[in-house]
Amino acid sequence: MRALFRRPSLAAAATVLLTCLPAGRQDLSSGVQVTAADVASLVLVAIAVTVALANRLTRPLSARDLAPAGAALPARAASAVVPARALVLAPVAGAAGIAMLASPDVLTSMPGYLRYLQVFVLVPLAVLVAVRDRTDTLIVGGALVGAAALQGLIGCVQAVTGTGASYAGERVRAVGTFGALDIMGMASVVSYGVLVLLAAGLAWRGGRRAAALGGAALLCVPLALSLSRGAWLALLGASLVVLFVHSRALVARVILLGTAAATVLVLGPGAGSDPDLLGRRLASITSVVSHPDQSVSDRYSLWLTATRIWLDHPLTGAGPRRFAELRDAYAPIELSSGSDTDDPVNGFQRMPLLSPHNMYLLTLSEQGLLGLAALGACLGSMAWWAVRAAVPAAAGLLAWQGIDFLYGDVGGPSTVVMSVVLGLVLSLVARHPATGWAGEAPVALGVAR
């Protein structure tokens, strides 16, 4: 415990690594699933509160705390417990609280509010308190890479041995320890690891650069085997953001070479051959509008449902965790009753569609315009700070999360990892350059020079 209080970033790293514990068989009818990572996140919050109080959190904010991210800060200001930019989380908590109080069913909304507060406010704020210097950044970033490597290795074994989640009648989809009930979990964690290694590789030199970029390339293998179209697109967009923030000339060359390679693949001699499983999944990206499969069609129906709920509750929404309760009253008739899942641990289950699979629309339907504006302002502010201060890792991680929210929302053990990532991003943009990645260049996890 002494080590945790001296270096609270260890608690943040433990929170990430504990998500790798196998979830075991899950019962969908049991309601809320509390995992070891959830417990660890609460311990992290408790440690952060203790550290903040011990460092006199209530002291008045000084000019040093309010300095721009790119400014040279004295050591004392750089190690401030809670920088002023943490206030960007306040509207998120406030809007969610208003939505809960305005909900027609406060008792139903209360657990949803507490979960939202944990994910978007408490854990990111705790990580911000915990990550104070380059060593802390290395610890948390290393935990993300370690979790990604472990999940990726397990996912590759699943794809090769046919012990993953079911796809097209075969258990070949890599899902890591998260199982078929959190189908995006492994892809999310692996994507975080790729972006951390990519940003570090751009910042470092020599052998460390080769190791980091090689590790990022290797992690793309299990990401491909996850068969997650959304994760592929999110990683592509986020990687371009990392390259753009690092060097505009570099991203232009990458786009030019990528376009040329794609043209050769499309027009090459293999274009007319029968695509394999991965190829069919990749080709389906271009048909999500003209010929959507059942999963995409259901997603469109859920988006329409969320929009209809919002239209009846425009300002404060229907209340946290009430989308599932109101779904059937607003859903179009073509919406499926559930999604089929299958893996060796949980067997065949029909998972009910209880969210719109779009974080922005979920927030809009449950918290109204106030909630969506607060979330948008929070993410937008961090994105602006990351680009303005030229912190590729922060910009890339935030870009991935912003794109991911277009087709996914919170839920499952991987949500805790997302919370830690948001906290890491906030620490990078709020305390730059104190929280830099140790290396030859004075950079914060890949700050462009």
C-alpha positions, 0 to 999 in steps of 0.5 A: 500500500505504501508503494501505491500511495507513493506511486499511485499510477501503479493502481491505474496500471493494475486496473488495466491489467485486471481486465485481462482476467477471464470473465468466466461464464456470464449470465445475461439475466443477472443485471450489472456485472462487477469485475475485478477491474471495477473494484480496482478502479474504486481503489484507484479513486480512493487512493487518488482522493487520499493523495489529493487531500494529502497535497492540499487539494483546496489550495487556490489555483495559481497562474502556473496551473492556468498556463497553456499546455505548451508553456514551459512550467516550473517543476512545482506547477508541473506536478500540481495534483489537479490542474485547472483543465480537470474542470472540463469533467465538471459539465459531464457530471452536472449534465448526467446529474440533471438527467437523473433528477429529471428522470421519470424513474429516478430509482432506475436512473440512479445506477446508470448515473453512478456508472456514467460518473465512474466511467467519465469522471471519477476514474479519469480524474483519479488517473489525472491525479496518479500520472504526474511525471514521465515515470507514471506515464511509462507505467500506465502506457506500459500497462496498456501495451502489456494488456494489448499484447496478452489479449492479442496473443490469446486472440491469435490462439483462439483464431487458429484453434477455433476456440474464439467467438462464433462468426459465420458458423465457426468459432474463429473470431478473436475476442481475448479473455472478454468472450463473445458477450464483449465482442469489441473488448479485445479489439479496443484494448489492442487498438490502444496498445497499437496507438501507444507504441506508434506514438512512442516509436515516432518519438524515440530513436534507434533500436527503441523506435524499431521495437515500438513500431514493430510491436505496433505492427504485430498487434495489428494481426490480432486486430485483423483477426477480431473481424471488427470493422469498426475497430479497423476504421477507428485505428486507421483514422487514429493512426493518421491523426497521430502521424498528422500531429507528428509531421504533416509531411509524413502523413501526406506520404503515408496517404499517398503510398496507401492509396497506391497500394489500395489501387494495386490490390483492387486492380491486381490479378487477385481481384476476381478470386473468391475472398476468404473470411477476412476478405469478406469482412473487409469487403462488407465495409463498403456495403453497409449502406447499400446492402447492410447485413443484419447486424448493421441493419439492427444498428440503424434501427437502434439509432432511429429508436434513440432519436425517437426517444430524444425527440420526446425528451429533448433537453434532459433526455429520458434518464440514464439507463432508460433506453432499454426500458423504452426501446420497444415503445419506440423501435421500428418493427424490423429490429431484431429481438437480440443478437446471437453470440457463441463461444466455448465458455458461455455457449450459445446465448441470445444477447438483448439489444439494450443500447443504441451502439452509439455513445452519442445517441445513447447520451442524447436519448438518456441525457438530452441536449445538455448531456450530449453538449457536455460530453462533446465539450469535454472530448472536444476540449481535450482534442483541441489541447492535444493538437495544439500542444502537439501530443500525438499519443493523446490526439490518437487515443482520443481520435480512436475513442471518438470514432469508436463512439460512432458505432459503440458505447460503454459496457463490458470490462473493457469500459474500465480501460477506456476510462483509464485511457481518457484519464491518461489523455487528460494528464498528457494535455494538462501537464505537458511536458511533465508527463512525457515519455522518457526518451531522447527527445523531450516529448510527451508520449510522442510530442512533435518537436 
